[in-house]
Amino acid sequence: MKITIQEYGRIDKRQIGERAVHRLRKLDALYERRDGMAVFDWRYDRYIRARSVVGVIELPGLTIEVLPKTDKGPSSSNSAEWQNLARQNLLYMLAFTRDLPVKDRDVAHLATQRMTILEILAYTFAKRLVEIQRTGLAGGYVRREENCFFVKGKILTARNLLHNPAREDRIFVSFSEFSPDNKLNQLLKYACRILLRATYTSATLQMLREAVQRFADISDVRFTKDNSPEISLDRTQAQYQVLINFARMIIHGLSSSPSADRNETFSILFPMEQLFEEFIARFILKNSHQIGLSHAAIFVQSRGHQRSLVTKNGKAQFRLKPDLFIDAHAGPDRQIPRTILDTKWKILDGSAPKQGVSQADMYQLYAYSQRFDCPVNILLYPAANGVKSESYAVESRFGVSPKRINVETINLNRSLIHSTEQVIQDLRKILLTAQAE
């Protein structure tokens, strides 16, 4: 059974059965312990409600896919049109922020194939891996310890005395050997074995089996989130980085030790608040010149320009971390002033008081405006029908100051991959309009 819902969507407990509900509770408890993040809201008797976390959960006989909730979309969350758009944009944002093996030209096509996000990522991972394997496996230096008949590398004196007290023809040594049986290939092989149990698409399964077969001489090593190996790549192996990123993500999503069947729970999940924040930051950095900014004057989470809300005994307390801090006159055309931009993954309501902007968000931007001495401070939300831009003057005890807090939105209810130029122009307009207020 496959269920696709949007953020905050509901899953009927009777539809999935008591066993699946029990497995979901165990998964939720694991995520809350490990990441401090609950995936579902369990307050209801008849249904489970998703939170603001997107991705895929694989249970025995059940796949649950949670897609981003933007504006109401073309129709209901069950429509193929809405699902394809939401899936395509999520893939685009993931490729942008996680450096995954998804190429822009593949995103639009794969999102319409009625495959879940996990199946699409598994397909692109397997395809890229097999293509690289066909040119040969990556070699690397592997440290080995052996009881040899001759000296090579470094003599291990203590081990030699232990193993060869009366043998002058043997010596225990440590040496490095160039071999394909290294951590890189071991990690990728392990990721393939996990995906063989977590995906059902025939083309993906075929490529994964081919990849495992090509790894026949590579040792089977089980990795966890805590013992994932550090891998150094040389310039000839840079193409492996996206595969390593995805392999680590797969291992992180494994909730139990792998078995020979599909009895384990597997998930690949992303908090939308964090994903939206990272996407906007990376998008602006990548397209800074077209937006009218100098790359060197954009500071993610104010790196290098740290401020705190207060001090105690001369020590900073309550660090302030706006999503983006743009230094004064940063652009090549010097039209954009010192600016704070903070993203909020929340669908506003044009009919609600203050359009649903929370006091906490405004207080946060007020603190940023004061401590960073920024004349322009922007709250950026996903666009929604009926929601308009708003601008608020920041008052001080001396009257109205030149500082402002602006509420702006960016349209995500469109194909981002086909609207890159428009998104660039929208962000430029938001920054320039804020300066002109």
C-alpha positions as CSV (number, residue, x, y, z in Angstrom):
1,M,0.0,0.0,0.0
2,K,1.2,3.5,-0.9
3,I,-0.1,6.6,0.8
4,T,0.8,10.2,-0.3
5,I,-0.1,13.1,1.8
6,Q,1.0,16.7,2.4
7,E,2.4,18.2,5.5
8,Y,-0.1,18.1,8.3
9,G,-2.1,15.6,6.3
10,R,-4.0,12.7,8.1
11,I,-3.6,9.0,7.9
12,D,-6.6,6.9,9.0
13,K,-5.4,4.3,11.6
14,R,-7.9,1.8,10.4
15,Q,-6.6,2.1,6.8
16,I,-3.1,1.1,7.6
17,G,-3.8,-1.4,10.5
18,E,-2.7,-1.8,14.0
19,R,0.7,-3.3,13.2
20,A,1.7,-0.4,11.0
21,V,0.5,2.1,13.6
22,H,2.8,0.3,16.2
23,R,5.8,0.5,13.8
24,L,5.2,4.2,13.2
25,R,5.1,4.9,16.9
26,K,8.4,3.1,17.3
27,L,9.9,5.1,14.4
28,D,8.6,8.4,15.9
29,A,10.1,7.6,19.3
30,L,13.5,6.9,17.6
31,Y,13.5,10.2,15.7
32,E,12.5,12.1,18.9
33,R,15.3,10.5,20.9
34,R,17.9,10.8,18.2
35,D,17.1,14.1,16.4
36,G,14.7,15.8,18.9
37,M,12.1,15.8,16.1
38,A,8.7,14.1,16.1
39,V,7.3,13.1,12.7
40,F,3.7,12.6,13.6
41,D,1.1,14.0,16.0
42,W,-0.5,11.2,18.1
43,R,-3.1,13.2,19.9
44,Y,-6.0,11.9,17.8
45,D,-7.9,8.6,18.3
46,R,-8.9,7.8,14.7
47,Y,-6.0,9.2,12.7
48,I,-2.3,10.2,12.7
49,R,-1.4,13.7,11.7
50,A,1.9,14.5,9.9
51,R,4.0,17.4,11.1
52,S,6.2,19.7,9.1
53,V,8.5,16.9,8.0
54,V,8.6,15.6,4.4
55,G,10.1,12.5,2.8
56,V,9.3,8.8,2.7
57,I,8.8,6.1,5.3
58,E,9.0,2.5,4.3
59,L,7.2,-0.2,6.4
60,P,6.6,-3.8,5.5
61,G,3.8,-3.6,3.0
62,L,3.3,0.2,3.4
63,T,5.0,3.3,1.9
64,I,4.1,6.7,3.3
65,E,5.2,9.7,1.3
66,V,4.8,13.2,2.8
67,L,5.2,16.1,0.4
68,P,5.5,19.9,1.1
69,K,2.4,21.9,1.7
70,T,2.6,25.2,-0.2
71,D,-0.5,27.1,-1.2
72,K,-3.7,25.1,-1.8
73,G,-2.3,24.1,-5.1
74,P,-4.2,23.2,-8.3
75,S,-6.6,21.0,-6.5
76,S,-6.6,18.4,-3.6
77,S,-3.4,16.7,-2.3
78,N,-4.6,13.5,-4.1
79,S,-4.3,15.0,-7.6
80,A,-1.5,13.8,-9.8
81,E,-0.9,17.4,-10.9
82,W,-0.3,18.6,-7.3
83,Q,1.8,15.6,-6.4
84,N,4.0,15.9,-9.4
85,L,4.7,19.6,-8.8
86,A,5.3,19.1,-5.1
87,R,7.6,16.2,-5.7
88,Q,9.5,18.0,-8.4
89,N,10.1,21.1,-6.3
90,L,11.1,19.0,-3.3
91,L,13.6,17.1,-5.5
92,Y,15.0,20.4,-6.8
93,M,15.4,21.8,-3.2
94,L,17.1,18.6,-2.1
95,A,19.5,18.6,-5.0
96,F,20.3,22.2,-4.2
97,T,20.9,21.8,-0.5
98,R,22.1,18.2,0.0
99,D,24.3,17.8,-3.1
100,L,22.5,14.6,-4.1
101,P,23.0,12.6,-7.3
102,V,20.0,14.3,-9.1
103,K,20.7,16.4,-12.2
104,D,18.4,19.3,-13.1
105,R,17.4,17.7,-16.4
106,D,16.2,14.6,-14.6
107,V,14.0,16.3,-12.0
108,A,11.0,17.2,-14.1
109,H,10.9,13.8,-15.9
110,L,11.4,11.6,-12.9
111,A,8.8,13.5,-10.8
112,T,6.0,12.5,-13.2
113,Q,6.8,8.7,-13.1
114,R,4.6,8.0,-10.0
115,M,7.7,7.2,-8.0
116,T,8.2,8.3,-4.4
117,I,11.0,10.7,-3.5
118,L,12.9,7.7,-2.2
119,E,12.5,5.7,-5.4
120,I,13.6,8.6,-7.5
121,L,16.7,9.2,-5.4
122,A,17.5,5.5,-5.3
123,Y,17.1,5.4,-9.1
124,T,19.4,8.3,-9.7
125,F,22.0,7.0,-7.2
126,A,22.1,3.5,-8.8
127,K,22.2,5.0,-12.3
128,R,25.1,7.3,-11.5
129,L,27.0,4.6,-9.5
130,V,26.8,2.0,-12.3
131,E,27.9,4.6,-14.9
132,I,31.0,5.3,-12.7
133,Q,31.7,1.6,-12.0
134,R,31.8,0.8,-15.7
135,T,34.9,2.9,-15.9
136,G,36.5,1.0,-13.0
137,L,36.3,0.9,-9.2
138,A,37.9,3.7,-7.2
139,G,41.1,2.6,-5.7
140,G,42.6,3.9,-2.4
141,Y,45.2,3.2,0.1
142,V,44.1,0.8,2.8
143,R,46.1,0.2,6.1
144,R,46.8,-3.4,6.7
145,E,48.6,-5.3,9.5
146,E,50.1,-8.7,8.6
147,N,52.6,-11.3,9.9
148,C,55.0,-11.3,6.9
149,F,58.1,-13.1,5.8
150,F,59.8,-9.7,5.0
151,V,59.7,-6.1,6.2
152,K,57.4,-3.7,4.5
153,G,56.0,-0.5,6.0
154,K,56.4,-0.2,9.7
155,I,57.4,-2.9,12.2
156,L,54.9,-3.4,15.0
157,T,57.3,-4.3,17.8
158,A,54.7,-5.2,20.5
159,R,52.6,-7.3,18.0
160,N,55.8,-9.0,16.7
161,L,57.0,-10.0,20.2
162,L,53.5,-11.4,20.9
163,H,53.1,-13.4,17.7
164,N,56.7,-14.3,16.8
165,P,58.7,-14.9,20.0
166,A,60.6,-17.8,18.5
167,R,60.3,-17.2,14.8
168,E,63.0,-15.3,13.1
169,D,61.5,-15.9,9.7
170,R,58.4,-13.8,10.5
171,I,57.8,-10.2,11.3
172,F,54.6,-8.3,12.2
173,V,54.3,-5.1,10.1
174,S,51.8,-2.4,9.2
175,F,51.7,-1.0,5.7
176,S,49.4,0.8,3.2
177,E,48.2,-1.0,0.1
178,F,46.5,0.4,-2.9
179,S,43.2,-1.5,-3.2
180,P,39.6,-1.1,-4.4
181,D,38.5,-2.7,-1.1
182,N,38.5,0.6,0.7
183,K,36.0,2.6,2.9
184,L,34.6,4.4,-0.1
185,N,33.5,1.2,-2.0
186,Q,32.5,-0.5,1.3
187,L,30.1,2.4,2.1
188,L,28.6,2.5,-1.4
189,K,28.1,-1.3,-1.4
190,Y,26.3,-1.2,2.0
191,A,24.0,1.6,0.7
192,C,23.1,-0.5,-2.3
193,R,22.2,-3.5,0.0
194,I,19.9,-1.2,2.1
195,L,18.2,0.2,-1.0
196,L,17.6,-3.3,-2.4
197,R,15.3,-3.8,0.6
198,A,13.7,-0.4,0.5
199,T,12.8,0.1,-3.2
200,Y,10.5,-1.7,-5.5
201,T,11.1,-0.2,-8.9
202,S,12.3,-2.9,-11.3
203,A,14.8,-0.7,-13.2
204,T,16.3,0.5,-9.9
205,L,16.6,-3.0,-8.5
206,Q,18.3,-4.2,-11.7
207,M,20.9,-1.4,-11.5
208,L,21.5,-2.0,-7.7
209,R,22.0,-5.7,-8.3
210,E,24.6,-4.9,-11.0
211,A,26.4,-2.5,-8.7
212,V,26.5,-5.1,-5.9
213,Q,27.9,-7.6,-8.4
214,R,30.6,-5.3,-9.5
215,F,31.4,-4.9,-5.7
216,A,31.8,-8.7,-5.4
217,D,35.4,-8.4,-4.1
218,I,34.6,-5.6,-1.7
219,S,34.2,-6.5,1.9
220,D,30.7,-6.4,3.4
221,V,30.9,-3.8,6.2
222,R,27.9,-2.5,8.2
223,F,27.9,1.2,9.0
224,T,25.8,3.3,11.3
225,K,25.3,7.0,11.7
226,D,27.9,6.9,14.5
227,N,30.6,4.9,12.7
228,S,30.2,6.3,9.1
229,P,33.7,6.5,7.8
230,E,35.6,9.7,7.0
231,I,36.5,9.5,3.3
232,S,39.0,11.7,1.5
233,L,38.7,12.1,-2.2
234,D,41.4,13.2,-4.6
235,R,40.6,15.4,-7.6
236,T,40.0,12.4,-9.9
237,Q,37.3,11.1,-7.5
238,A,35.2,14.2,-7.1
239,Q,32.3,12.6,-8.9
240,Y,31.8,10.2,-5.9
241,Q,30.9,13.0,-3.5
242,V,27.2,13.1,-4.3
243,L,27.0,9.3,-4.0
244,I,28.7,9.5,-0.6
245,N,26.3,12.2,0.5
246,F,23.3,10.0,-0.4
247,A,24.8,6.9,1.1
248,R,25.2,8.6,4.4
249,M,21.7,9.8,4.2
250,I,20.5,6.3,3.6
251,I,22.4,4.9,6.6
252,H,21.0,7.7,8.8
253,G,17.5,6.7,7.8
254,L,17.9,3.0,8.8
255,S,16.0,2.4,12.0
256,S,17.2,-1.1,12.7
257,S,20.0,-3.6,11.8
258,P,19.6,-4.8,8.2
259,S,18.1,-8.3,7.8
260,A,17.7,-10.6,4.9
261,D,14.0,-9.6,4.3
262,R,12.0,-6.4,4.4
263,N,11.1,-6.5,8.1
264,E,12.8,-3.3,9.0
265,T,11.5,0.3,9.0
266,F,13.3,2.7,6.8
267,S,12.9,6.5,6.4
268,I,14.3,9.4,4.6
269,L,12.9,12.6,6.1
270,F,13.6,16.4,6.1
271,P,12.2,19.2,8.3
272,M,10.7,21.7,5.9
273,E,11.6,24.7,8.0
274,Q,15.3,23.8,7.7
275,L,15.1,22.8,4.1
276,F,13.4,26.0,3.0
277,E,16.0,28.1,5.0
278,E,18.9,26.2,3.4
279,F,17.4,26.4,-0.1
280,I,16.9,30.2,-0.1
281,A,20.4,30.7,1.3
282,R,22.1,28.5,-1.3
283,F,20.0,29.9,-4.1
284,I,20.9,33.5,-3.3
285,L,24.6,32.5,-2.9
286,K,24.7,30.7,-6.2
287,N,22.8,33.5,-8.1
288,S,24.2,36.4,-6.1
289,H,25.6,38.4,-9.0
290,Q,22.3,38.2,-11.0
291,I,20.4,39.3,-7.8
292,G,22.8,42.2,-7.5
293,L,24.9,41.1,-4.6
294,S,28.6,40.3,-4.0
295,H,29.0,36.7,-3.0
296,A,31.6,37.7,-0.4
297,A,29.1,40.0,1.4
298,I,26.5,37.3,2.1
299,F,26.8,35.7,5.5
300,V,24.8,32.5,6.2
301,Q,23.6,32.6,9.9
302,S,25.8,35.7,10.3
303,R,29.1,33.8,10.2
304,G,31.9,36.2,11.0
305,H,29.4,38.8,12.2
306,Q,28.1,37.2,15.3
307,R,25.8,39.1,17.8
308,S,24.1,38.1,21.0
309,L,20.9,39.3,22.5
310,V,22.4,40.1,26.0
311,T,25.6,39.6,28.0
312,K,26.2,38.3,31.5
313,N,29.5,38.9,33.3
314,G,31.0,40.1,30.1
315,K,30.0,36.9,28.2
316,A,27.6,36.8,25.3
317,Q,24.3,35.1,26.0
318,F,21.5,34.0,23.5
319,R,23.3,34.1,20.2
320,L,21.4,35.7,17.3
321,K,21.5,33.7,14.0
322,P,19.6,35.3,11.2
323,D,19.4,33.0,8.1
324,L,21.1,35.6,5.9
325,F,23.0,38.7,6.8
326,I,23.9,40.9,3.8
327,D,26.5,43.6,4.4
328,A,25.9,47.2,3.5
329,H,26.3,48.3,-0.1
330,A,27.1,44.7,-1.0
331,G,26.0,44.7,-4.6
332,P,28.1,45.5,-7.6
333,D,25.5,48.3,-8.3
334,R,25.5,49.3,-4.6
335,Q,21.7,49.5,-4.5
336,I,21.0,47.0,-1.7
337,P,21.8,48.2,1.8
338,R,22.7,46.2,4.9
339,T,19.9,43.6,5.2
340,I,18.7,40.7,7.3
341,L,16.6,38.0,5.6
342,D,15.0,35.3,7.7
343,T,12.8,32.5,6.2
344,K,9.7,31.1,7.8
345,W,8.1,27.9,6.5
346,K,4.5,28.8,7.3
347,I,1.5,29.4,5.0
348,L,0.1,32.8,5.8
349,D,-3.6,33.7,5.7
350,G,-4.6,36.9,4.1
351,S,-7.9,37.0,6.0
352,A,-6.3,36.6,9.4
353,P,-5.2,39.4,11.7
354,K,-1.8,40.6,10.5
355,Q,-2.1,37.8,7.9
356,G,-1.1,35.2,10.5
357,V,2.4,36.6,11.1
358,S,3.3,35.7,14.7
359,Q,4.5,38.1,17.3
360,A,7.5,35.8,18.0
361,D,8.6,36.3,14.4
362,M,8.3,40.0,14.6
363,Y,10.1,40.1,18.0
364,Q,12.9,38.1,16.4
365,L,13.3,40.5,13.5
366,Y,13.2,43.5,15.9
367,A,16.1,42.0,17.9
368,Y,18.0,41.5,14.6
369,S,17.4,45.0,13.5
370,Q,18.7,46.5,16.7
371,R,21.7,44.2,17.3
372,F,22.9,44.1,13.7
373,D,21.9,47.8,13.1
374,C,20.1,46.8,9.9
375,P,17.8,49.3,8.2
376,V,16.1,46.5,6.2
377,N,14.8,43.3,7.8
378,I,12.8,40.8,5.9
379,L,10.6,38.0,6.9
380,L,10.2,35.7,3.9
381,Y,7.3,33.2,3.7
382,P,6.0,30.9,0.9
383,A,3.4,32.8,-1.2
384,A,-0.3,32.1,-0.6
385,N,-3.5,33.5,-2.2
386,G,-4.6,36.7,-0.7
387,V,-1.4,37.4,1.2
388,K,0.2,40.8,0.5
389,S,3.6,42.3,1.2
390,E,3.6,44.5,4.4
391,S,6.1,47.0,5.8
392,Y,6.4,48.1,9.4
393,A,8.4,51.0,10.8
394,V,10.5,50.2,13.8
395,E,10.0,52.8,16.5
396,S,12.4,53.9,19.1
397,R,12.1,56.2,22.1
398,F,13.2,59.0,19.9
399,G,10.4,58.4,17.4
400,V,10.3,56.5,14.1
401,S,13.8,55.1,13.2
402,P,14.9,54.5,9.6
403,K,14.7,50.7,10.3
404,R,11.9,48.6,8.8
405,I,10.6,45.1,9.1
406,N,9.0,43.8,5.8
407,V,6.9,40.7,5.3
408,E,7.5,39.2,1.9
409,T,6.5,36.0,0.1
410,I,8.1,33.9,-2.6
411,N,6.0,31.8,-5.0
412,L,6.7,28.1,-4.6
413,N,3.5,26.9,-6.3
414,R,5.2,26.7,-9.6
415,S,8.0,24.5,-11.2
416,L,11.1,25.9,-9.6
417,I,13.4,24.2,-12.1
418,H,11.6,25.9,-15.0
419,S,11.3,29.3,-13.2
420,T,14.9,29.9,-12.0
421,E,15.1,33.2,-13.8
422,Q,11.8,34.4,-12.3
423,V,12.8,33.3,-8.8
424,I,16.0,35.3,-9.2
425,Q,14.1,38.4,-10.3
426,D,11.5,37.9,-7.5
427,L,14.3,37.8,-4.9
428,R,16.0,40.8,-6.4
429,K,12.7,42.7,-6.4
430,I,12.1,41.8,-2.7
431,L,15.6,43.2,-1.7
432,L,15.3,46.3,-3.9
433,T,11.8,47.1,-2.8
434,A,12.8,46.8,0.8
435,Q,15.5,49.4,0.3
436,A,13.1,51.8,-1.4
437,E,10.5,51.7,1.4
